[in-house]
Amino acid sequence: MSGPEIMGAVGFIVMLFGAIFGVWKYLDGKLTSARKETESVSRDLAAHKLHAAETFATKQGMQEQTSQMLRAIEGVASRIDGISERLDRVFEQRSARSTRN
């Protein structure tokens, strides 16, 4: 082989390795950015899970709230029953007065 042929072969090999290295660096950069994005999403998800655990109602808390609301509704129902009894008495007194006259 002559000098120019050797230089051509070495140049081709250097160019081939350069292209392979360039593709590898490009893919490595893409994978690194995707890995960083995945870590960011993972941190955000962990923060949201913590927020949800601290903020949202538990089953026991919901049962306590439901029982308090039911007691309040029963109190309102008993007051309404008392009002209807009082109204019945008022109407009975009026009807008794009107029949006497």
N, CA, C and O atoms as CSV, one atom per row, in Angstrom:
chain,resi,resn,atom,element,x,y,z
A,1,MET,N,N,0.837,-1.175,0.000
A,1,MET,CA,C,0.000,0.000,0.000
A,1,MET,C,C,0.881,1.237,0.000
A,1,MET,O,O,1.946,1.284,0.617
A,2,SER,N,N,0.406,2.198,-0.695
A,2,SER,CA,C,1.167,3.438,-0.777
A,2,SER,C,C,0.712,4.392,0.317
A,2,SER,O,O,-0.269,4.121,1.010
A,3,GLY,N,N,1.382,5.452,0.468
A,3,GLY,CA,C,1.105,6.457,1.502
A,3,GLY,C,C,-0.300,7.033,1.396
A,3,GLY,O,O,-1.022,7.087,2.392
A,4,PRO,N,N,-0.702,7.469,0.190
A,4,PRO,CA,C,-2.044,8.036,0.086
A,4,PRO,C,C,-3.149,7.005,0.387
A,4,PRO,O,O,-4.192,7.368,0.930
A,5,GLU,N,N,-2.929,5.734,0.042
A,5,GLU,CA,C,-3.925,4.711,0.338
A,5,GLU,C,C,-4.044,4.482,1.853
A,5,GLU,O,O,-5.142,4.331,2.388
A,6,ILE,N,N,-2.900,4.460,2.520
A,6,ILE,CA,C,-2.898,4.293,3.976
A,6,ILE,C,C,-3.604,5.487,4.635
A,6,ILE,O,O,-4.412,5.312,5.547
A,7,MET,N,N,-3.296,6.677,4.173
A,7,MET,CA,C,-3.922,7.873,4.730
A,7,MET,C,C,-5.431,7.855,4.468
A,7,MET,O,O,-6.209,8.294,5.314
A,8,GLY,N,N,-5.847,7.353,3.307
A,8,GLY,CA,C,-7.268,7.257,2.987
A,8,GLY,C,C,-7.964,6.264,3.918
A,8,GLY,O,O,-9.068,6.522,4.397
A,9,ALA,N,N,-7.301,5.113,4.175
A,9,ALA,CA,C,-7.885,4.096,5.047
A,9,ALA,C,C,-7.958,4.613,6.490
A,9,ALA,O,O,-8.976,4.441,7.162
A,10,VAL,N,N,-6.885,5.241,6.959
A,10,VAL,CA,C,-6.866,5.792,8.313
A,10,VAL,C,C,-7.899,6.912,8.427
A,10,VAL,O,O,-8.588,7.003,9.443
A,11,GLY,N,N,-8.021,7.754,7.423
A,11,GLY,CA,C,-9.010,8.835,7.420
A,11,GLY,C,C,-10.433,8.280,7.486
A,11,GLY,O,O,-11.288,8.802,8.202
A,12,PHE,N,N,-10.671,7.189,6.707
A,12,PHE,CA,C,-11.993,6.569,6.735
A,12,PHE,C,C,-12.308,6.011,8.121
A,12,PHE,O,O,-13.419,6.180,8.624
A,13,ILE,N,N,-11.332,5.349,8.734
A,13,ILE,CA,C,-11.546,4.777,10.072
A,13,ILE,C,C,-11.788,5.894,11.090
A,13,ILE,O,O,-12.676,5.779,11.935
A,14,VAL,N,N,-11.012,6.961,11.016
A,14,VAL,CA,C,-11.198,8.091,11.935
A,14,VAL,C,C,-12.580,8.722,11.726
A,14,VAL,O,O,-13.262,9.066,12.692
A,15,MET,N,N,-12.993,8.872,10.442
A,15,MET,CA,C,-14.299,9.427,10.153
A,15,MET,C,C,-15.413,8.508,10.685
A,15,MET,O,O,-16.405,8.990,11.232
A,16,LEU,N,N,-15.247,7.186,10.525
A,16,LEU,CA,C,-16.233,6.229,11.014
A,16,LEU,C,C,-16.346,6.293,12.535
A,16,LEU,O,O,-17.450,6.348,13.078
A,17,PHE,N,N,-15.205,6.285,13.220
A,17,PHE,CA,C,-15.238,6.400,14.685
A,17,PHE,C,C,-15.811,7.749,15.129
A,17,PHE,O,O,-16.515,7.816,16.137
A,18,GLY,N,N,-15.519,8.808,14.397
A,18,GLY,CA,C,-16.075,10.133,14.716
A,18,GLY,C,C,-17.588,10.140,14.576
A,18,GLY,O,O,-18.293,10.707,15.412
A,19,ALA,N,N,-18.088,9.507,13.517
A,19,ALA,CA,C,-19.541,9.450,13.321
A,19,ALA,C,C,-20.198,8.617,14.421
A,19,ALA,O,O,-21.233,9.003,14.965
A,20,ILE,N,N,-19.594,7.480,14.745
A,20,ILE,CA,C,-20.128,6.638,15.818
A,20,ILE,C,C,-20.107,7.399,17.144
A,20,ILE,O,O,-21.077,7.346,17.899
A,21,PHE,N,N,-19.012,8.105,17.434
A,21,PHE,CA,C,-18.913,8.881,18.666
A,21,PHE,C,C,-19.961,10.002,18.687
A,21,PHE,O,O,-20.574,10.259,19.723
A,22,GLY,N,N,-20.163,10.662,17.548
A,22,GLY,CA,C,-21.160,11.734,17.473
A,22,GLY,C,C,-22.571,11.208,17.726
A,22,GLY,O,O,-23.344,11.840,18.445
A,23,VAL,N,N,-22.915,10.059,17.145
A,23,VAL,CA,C,-24.227,9.460,17.372
A,23,VAL,C,C,-24.368,9.055,18.832
A,23,VAL,O,O,-25.424,9.253,19.434
A,24,TRP,N,N,-23.300,8.483,19.411
A,24,TRP,CA,C,-23.344,8.070,20.815
A,24,TRP,C,C,-23.555,9.278,21.731
A,24,TRP,O,O,-24.359,9.206,22.660
A,25,LYS,N,N,-22.849,10.382,21.488
A,25,LYS,CA,C,-23.011,11.584,22.314
A,25,LYS,C,C,-24.415,12.167,22.169
A,25,LYS,O,O,-24.994,12.640,23.147
A,26,TYR,N,N,-24.965,12.136,20.954
A,26,TYR,CA,C,-26.309,12.639,20.724
A,26,TYR,C,C,-27.324,11.814,21.509
A,26,TYR,O,O,-28.169,12.377,22.205
A,27,LEU,N,N,-27.253,10.503,21.406
A,27,LEU,CA,C,-28.177,9.633,22.129
A,27,LEU,C,C,-27.984,9.732,23.637
A,27,LEU,O,O,-28.959,9.706,24.388
A,28,ASP,N,N,-26.732,9.846,24.087
A,28,ASP,CA,C,-26.459,9.987,25.509
A,28,ASP,C,C,-27.072,11.281,26.047
A,28,ASP,O,O,-27.615,11.294,27.152
A,29,GLY,N,N,-26.989,12.351,25.287
A,29,GLY,CA,C,-27.595,13.617,25.699
A,29,GLY,C,C,-29.109,13.505,25.805
A,29,GLY,O,O,-29.711,14.009,26.753
A,30,LYS,N,N,-29.719,12.841,24.827
A,30,LYS,CA,C,-31.170,12.644,24.871
A,30,LYS,C,C,-31.567,11.785,26.064
A,30,LYS,O,O,-32.536,12.100,26.756
A,31,LEU,N,N,-30.835,10.709,26.314
A,31,LEU,CA,C,-31.151,9.833,27.438
A,31,LEU,C,C,-30.944,10.541,28.770
A,31,LEU,O,O,-31.717,10.333,29.705
A,32,THR,N,N,-29.920,11.367,28.868
A,32,THR,CA,C,-29.664,12.107,30.107
A,32,THR,C,C,-30.796,13.097,30.388
A,32,THR,O,O,-31.259,13.220,31.522
A,33,SER,N,N,-31.233,13.797,29.347
A,33,SER,CA,C,-32.331,14.752,29.564
A,33,SER,C,C,-33.627,14.022,29.908
A,33,SER,O,O,-34.405,14.501,30.732
A,34,ALA,N,N,-33.864,12.867,29.286
A,34,ALA,CA,C,-35.064,12.081,29.617
A,34,ALA,C,C,-34.981,11.563,31.045
A,34,ALA,O,O,-35.988,11.527,31.751
A,35,ARG,N,N,-33.789,11.161,31.475
A,35,ARG,CA,C,-33.604,10.674,32.842
A,35,ARG,C,C,-33.854,11.791,33.848
A,35,ARG,O,O,-34.477,11.562,34.885
A,36,LYS,N,N,-33.375,12.997,33.552
A,36,LYS,CA,C,-33.607,14.135,34.446
A,36,LYS,C,C,-35.087,14.478,34.508
A,36,LYS,O,O,-35.611,14.787,35.579
A,37,GLU,N,N,-35.764,14.423,33.365
A,37,GLU,CA,C,-37.202,14.700,33.341
A,37,GLU,C,C,-37.970,13.651,34.136
A,37,GLU,O,O,-38.918,13.979,34.850
A,38,THR,N,N,-37.562,12.388,34.013
A,38,THR,CA,C,-38.210,11.315,34.762
A,38,THR,C,C,-38.019,11.509,36.261
A,38,THR,O,O,-38.948,11.291,37.038
A,39,GLU,N,N,-36.820,11.916,36.670
A,39,GLU,CA,C,-36.570,12.179,38.092
A,39,GLU,C,C,-37.426,13.340,38.587
A,39,GLU,O,O,-37.934,13.307,39.708
A,40,SER,N,N,-37.585,14.362,37.753
A,40,SER,CA,C,-38.408,15.509,38.125
A,40,SER,C,C,-39.865,15.091,38.284
A,40,SER,O,O,-40.530,15.484,39.242
A,41,VAL,N,N,-40.354,14.297,37.348
A,41,VAL,CA,C,-41.738,13.823,37.431
A,41,VAL,C,C,-41.910,12.941,38.663
A,41,VAL,O,O,-42.942,12.997,39.332
A,42,SER,N,N,-40.910,12.137,38.958
A,42,SER,CA,C,-40.974,11.264,40.133
A,42,SER,C,C,-41.046,12.092,41.418
A,42,SER,O,O,-41.816,11.770,42.322
A,43,ARG,N,N,-40.246,13.154,41.498
A,43,ARG,CA,C,-40.286,14.029,42.672
A,43,ARG,C,C,-41.638,14.735,42.791
A,43,ARG,O,O,-42.189,14.856,43.885
A,44,ASP,N,N,-42.166,15.199,41.654
A,44,ASP,CA,C,-43.477,15.851,41.669
A,44,ASP,C,C,-44.571,14.883,42.113
A,44,ASP,O,O,-45.459,15.256,42.879
A,45,LEU,N,N,-44.508,13.650,41.638
A,45,LEU,CA,C,-45.503,12.657,42.023
A,45,LEU,C,C,-45.411,12.343,43.514
A,45,LEU,O,O,-46.436,12.200,44.180
A,46,ALA,N,N,-44.198,12.234,44.040
A,46,ALA,CA,C,-44.031,11.972,45.468
A,46,ALA,C,C,-44.579,13.139,46.295
A,46,ALA,O,O,-45.209,12.930,47.331
A,47,ALA,N,N,-44.336,14.357,45.832
A,47,ALA,CA,C,-44.861,15.526,46.546
A,47,ALA,C,C,-46.389,15.545,46.507
A,47,ALA,O,O,-47.031,15.888,47.499
A,48,HIS,N,N,-46.972,15.178,45.369
A,48,HIS,CA,C,-48.430,15.139,45.271
A,48,HIS,C,C,-49.021,14.047,46.160
A,48,HIS,O,O,-50.064,14.249,46.781
A,49,LYS,N,N,-48.365,12.903,46.223
A,49,LYS,CA,C,-48.842,11.831,47.100
A,49,LYS,C,C,-48.825,12.282,48.557
A,49,LYS,O,O,-49.758,11.999,49.308
A,50,LEU,N,N,-47.772,12.979,48.953
A,50,LEU,CA,C,-47.687,13.484,50.316
A,50,LEU,C,C,-48.791,14.502,50.579
A,50,LEU,O,O,-49.437,14.467,51.626
A,51,HIS,N,N,-49.006,15.406,49.632
A,51,HIS,CA,C,-50.063,16.408,49.778
A,51,HIS,C,C,-51.429,15.740,49.890
A,51,HIS,O,O,-52.247,16.126,50.724
A,52,ALA,N,N,-51.670,14.753,49.060
A,52,ALA,CA,C,-52.957,14.053,49.097
A,52,ALA,C,C,-53.144,13.338,50.429
A,52,ALA,O,O,-54.236,13.349,50.997
A,53,ALA,N,N,-52.089,12.723,50.923
A,53,ALA,CA,C,-52.194,12.014,52.203
A,53,ALA,C,C,-52.467,12.982,53.358
A,53,ALA,O,O,-53.176,12.641,54.305
A,54,GLU,N,N,-51.909,14.173,53.278
A,54,GLU,CA,C,-52.113,15.153,54.346
A,54,GLU,C,C,-53.460,15.858,54.241
A,54,GLU,O,O,-54.040,16.234,55.260
A,55,THR,N,N,-53.960,16.041,53.030
A,55,THR,CA,C,-55.119,16.893,52.812
A,55,THR,C,C,-56.433,16.136,52.730
A,55,THR,O,O,-57.410,16.528,53.369
A,56,PHE,N,N,-56.477,15.072,51.965
A,56,PHE,CA,C,-57.748,14.424,51.678
A,56,PHE,C,C,-58.256,13.638,52.871
A,56,PHE,O,O,-57.490,13.251,53.753
A,57,ALA,N,N,-59.547,13.413,52.883
A,57,ALA,CA,C,-60.219,12.789,54.024
A,57,ALA,C,C,-59.905,11.297,54.104
A,57,ALA,O,O,-59.756,10.614,53.090
A,58,THR,N,N,-59.811,10.826,55.324
A,58,THR,CA,C,-59.638,9.394,55.543
A,58,THR,C,C,-61.009,8.761,55.746
A,58,THR,O,O,-62.008,9.464,55.901
A,59,LYS,N,N,-61.054,7.449,55.746
A,59,LYS,CA,C,-62.322,6.749,55.933
A,59,LYS,C,C,-62.879,7.032,57.327
A,59,LYS,O,O,-64.080,7.256,57.479
A,60,GLN,N,N,-62.022,7.023,58.338
A,60,GLN,CA,C,-62.472,7.304,59.705
A,60,GLN,C,C,-62.976,8.739,59.817
A,60,GLN,O,O,-64.000,8.987,60.454
A,61,GLY,N,N,-62.281,9.668,59.214
A,61,GLY,CA,C,-62.711,11.063,59.247
A,61,GLY,C,C,-64.058,11.247,58.574
A,61,GLY,O,O,-64.898,12.013,59.048
A,62,MET,N,N,-64.265,10.544,57.465
A,62,MET,CA,C,-65.554,10.630,56.786
A,62,MET,C,C,-66.675,10.059,57.644
A,62,MET,O,O,-67.779,10.603,57.663
A,63,GLN,N,N,-66.401,8.965,58.358
A,63,GLN,CA,C,-67.424,8.387,59.236
A,63,GLN,C,C,-67.776,9.348,60.359
A,63,GLN,O,O,-68.948,9.487,60.709
A,64,GLU,N,N,-66.773,10.016,60.929
A,64,GLU,CA,C,-67.038,10.993,61.987
A,64,GLU,C,C,-67.877,12.152,61.455
A,64,GLU,O,O,-68.834,12.578,62.101
A,65,GLN,N,N,-67.519,12.655,60.286
A,65,GLN,CA,C,-68.279,13.764,59.705
A,65,GLN,C,C,-69.711,13.342,59.397
A,65,GLN,O,O,-70.649,14.109,59.614
A,66,THR,N,N,-69.876,12.123,58.892
A,66,THR,CA,C,-71.217,11.638,58.564
A,66,THR,C,C,-72.075,11.522,59.818
A,66,THR,O,O,-73.247,11.898,59.807
A,67,SER,N,N,-71.498,11.005,60.891
A,67,SER,CA,C,-72.276,10.877,62.127
A,67,SER,C,C,-72.650,12.249,62.687
A,67,SER,O,O,-73.760,12.426,63.190
A,68,GLN,N,N,-71.747,13.215,62.609
A,68,GLN,CA,C,-72.076,14.565,63.070
A,68,GLN,C,C,-73.193,15.177,62.228
A,68,GLN,O,O,-74.083,15.835,62.767
A,69,MET,N,N,-73.156,14.968,60.927
A,69,MET,CA,C,-74.190,15.518,60.055
A,69,MET,C,C,-75.537,14.848,60.325
A,69,MET,O,O,-76.571,15.515,60.324
A,70,LEU,N,N,-75.531,13.539,60.557
A,70,LEU,CA,C,-76.779,12.843,60.848
A,70,LEU,C,C,-77.392,13.325,62.163
A,70,LEU,O,O,-78.609,13.484,62.258
A,71,ARG,N,N,-76.548,13.561,63.184
A,71,ARG,CA,C,-77.058,14.104,64.443
A,71,ARG,C,C,-77.672,15.482,64.225
A,71,ARG,O,O,-78.723,15.791,64.787
A,72,ALA,N,N,-77.028,16.301,63.419
A,72,ALA,CA,C,-77.558,17.640,63.142
A,72,ALA,C,C,-78.884,17.547,62.403
A,72,ALA,O,O,-79.808,18.303,62.700
A,73,ILE,N,N,-78.991,16.637,61.452
A,73,ILE,CA,C,-80.245,16.462,60.712
A,73,ILE,C,C,-81.352,15.979,61.646
A,73,ILE,O,O,-82.492,16.435,61.547
A,74,GLU,N,N,-81.019,15.057,62.552
A,74,GLU,CA,C,-82.012,14.581,63.515
A,74,GLU,C,C,-82.493,15.719,64.409
A,74,GLU,O,O,-83.675,15.790,64.745
A,75,GLY,N,N,-81.582,16.607,64.794
A,75,GLY,CA,C,-81.966,17.763,65.606
A,75,GLY,C,C,-82.921,18.673,64.863
A,75,GLY,O,O,-83.895,19.159,65.437
A,76,VAL,N,N,-82.649,18.905,63.590
A,76,VAL,CA,C,-83.532,19.747,62.788
A,76,VAL,C,C,-84.886,19.056,62.622
A,76,VAL,O,O,-85.924,19.714,62.685
A,77,ALA,N,N,-84.886,17.750,62.414
A,77,ALA,CA,C,-86.153,17.015,62.259
A,77,ALA,C,C,-86.986,17.088,63.535
A,77,ALA,O,O,-88.205,17.247,63.469
A,78,SER,N,N,-86.346,16.974,64.683
A,78,SER,CA,C,-87.102,17.055,65.936
A,78,SER,C,C,-87.685,18.453,66.131
A,78,SER,O,O,-88.792,18.592,66.650
A,79,ARG,N,N,-86.958,19.478,65.725
A,79,ARG,CA,C,-87.492,20.838,65.823
A,79,ARG,C,C,-88.688,21.023,64.887
A,79,ARG,O,O,-89.671,21.672,65.244
A,80,ILE,N,N,-88.596,20.454,63.701
A,80,ILE,CA,C,-89.724,20.557,62.763
A,80,ILE,C,C,-90.935,19.824,63.321
A,80,ILE,O,O,-92.059,20.313,63.215
A,81,ASP,N,N,-90.715,18.655,63.915
A,81,ASP,CA,C,-91.829,17.930,64.549
A,81,ASP,C,C,-92.451,18.766,65.655
A,81,ASP,O,O,-93.675,18.805,65.777
A,82,GLY,N,N,-91.648,19.427,66.455
A,82,GLY,CA,C,-92.156,20.290,67.521
A,82,GLY,C,C,-92.978,21.436,66.973
A,82,GLY,O,O,-93.995,21.803,67.561
A,83,ILE,N,N,-92.559,22.008,65.860
A,83,ILE,CA,C,-93.303,23.109,65.244
A,83,ILE,C,C,-94.656,22.612,64.748
A,83,ILE,O,O,-95.675,23.277,64.934
A,84,SER,N,N,-94.660,21.433,64.113
A,84,SER,CA,C,-95.949,20.923,63.604
A,84,SER,C,C,-96.905,20.616,64.760
A,84,SER,O,O,-98.112,20.809,64.620
A,85,GLU,N,N,-96.395,20.148,65.887
A,85,GLU,CA,C,-97.260,19.909,67.050
A,85,GLU,C,C,-97.827,21.223,67.574
A,85,GLU,O,O,-99.006,21.300,67.918
A,86,ARG,N,N,-97.002,22.243,67.634
A,86,ARG,CA,C,-97.481,23.546,68.100
A,86,ARG,C,C,-98.529,24.110,67.152
A,86,ARG,O,O,-99.518,24.696,67.592
A,87,LEU,N,N,-98.314,23.935,65.856
A,87,LEU,CA,C,-99.294,24.426,64.894
A,87,LEU,C,C,-100.610,23.664,65.032
A,87,LEU,O,O,-101.682,24.256,64.904
A,88,ASP,N,N,-100.540,22.367,65.288
A,88,ASP,CA,C,-101.754,21.579,65.501
A,88,ASP,C,C,-102.528,22.116,66.710
A,88,ASP,O,O,-103.753,22.229,66.661
A,89,ARG,N,N,-101.832,22.439,67.768
A,89,ARG,CA,C,-102.486,22.983,68.955
A,89,ARG,C,C,-103.167,24.315,68.655
A,89,ARG,O,O,-104.281,24.574,69.111
A,90,VAL,N,N,-102.474,25.165,67.873
A,90,VAL,CA,C,-103.042,26.472,67.525
A,90,VAL,C,C,-104.311,26.281,66.717
A,90,VAL,O,O,-105.316,26.940,66.980
A,91,PHE,N,N,-104.280,25.388,65.736
A,91,PHE,CA,C,-105.476,25.161,64.916
A,91,PHE,C,C,-106.608,24.520,65.723
A,91,PHE,O,O,-107.782,24.803,65.487
A,92,GLU,N,N,-106.250,23.659,66.674
A,92,GLU,CA,C,-107.287,23.059,67.526
A,92,GLU,C,C,-107.969,24.128,68.374
A,92,GLU,O,O,-109.189,24.104,68.536
A,93,GLN,N,N,-107.193,25.065,68.916
A,93,GLN,CA,C,-107.761,26.126,69.727
A,93,GLN,C,C,-108.649,27.025,68.882
A,93,GLN,O,O,-109.703,27.454,69.352
A,94,ARG,N,N,-108.265,27.315,67.681
A,94,ARG,CA,C,-109.074,28.186,66.814
A,94,ARG,C,C,-110.390,27.492,66.438
A,94,ARG,O,O,-111.454,28.110,66.414
A,95,SER,N,N,-110.285,26.195,66.146
A,95,SER,CA,C,-111.510,25.485,65.750
A,95,SER,C,C,-112.455,25.354,66.967
A,95,SER,O,O,-113.674,25.386,66.799
A,96,ALA,N,N,-111.917,25.210,68.160
A,96,ALA,CA,C,-112.749,25.134,69.345
A,96,ALA,C,C,-113.432,26.463,69.604
A,96,ALA,O,O,-114.596,26.477,70.005
A,97,ARG,N,N,-112.754,27.579,69.391
A,97,ARG,CA,C,-113.335,28.902,69.581
A,97,ARG,C,C,-114.440,29.150,68.555
A,97,ARG,O,O,-115.491,29.693,68.895
A,98,SER,N,N,-114.208,28.756,67.304
A,98,SER,CA,C,-115.189,29.046,66.255
A,98,SER,C,C,-116.445,28.198,66.426
A,98,SER,O,O,-117.524,28.650,66.044
A,99,THR,N,N,-116.358,27.011,66.971
A,99,THR,CA,C,-117.553,26.180,67.181
A,99,THR,C,C,-118.352,26.686,68.359
A,99,THR,O,O,-119.570,26.508,68.367
A,100,ARG,N,N,-117.745,27.307,69.352
A,100,ARG,CA,C,-118.450,27.827,70.522
A,100,ARG,C,C,-119.263,29.061,70.154
A,100,ARG,O,O,-120.339,29.289,70.706
A,101,ASN,N,N,-118.763,29.829,69.253
A,101,ASN,CA,C,-119.434,31.083,68.917
A,101,ASN,C,C,-120.602,30.876,68.069
A,101,ASN,O,O,-121.275,31.838,67.699
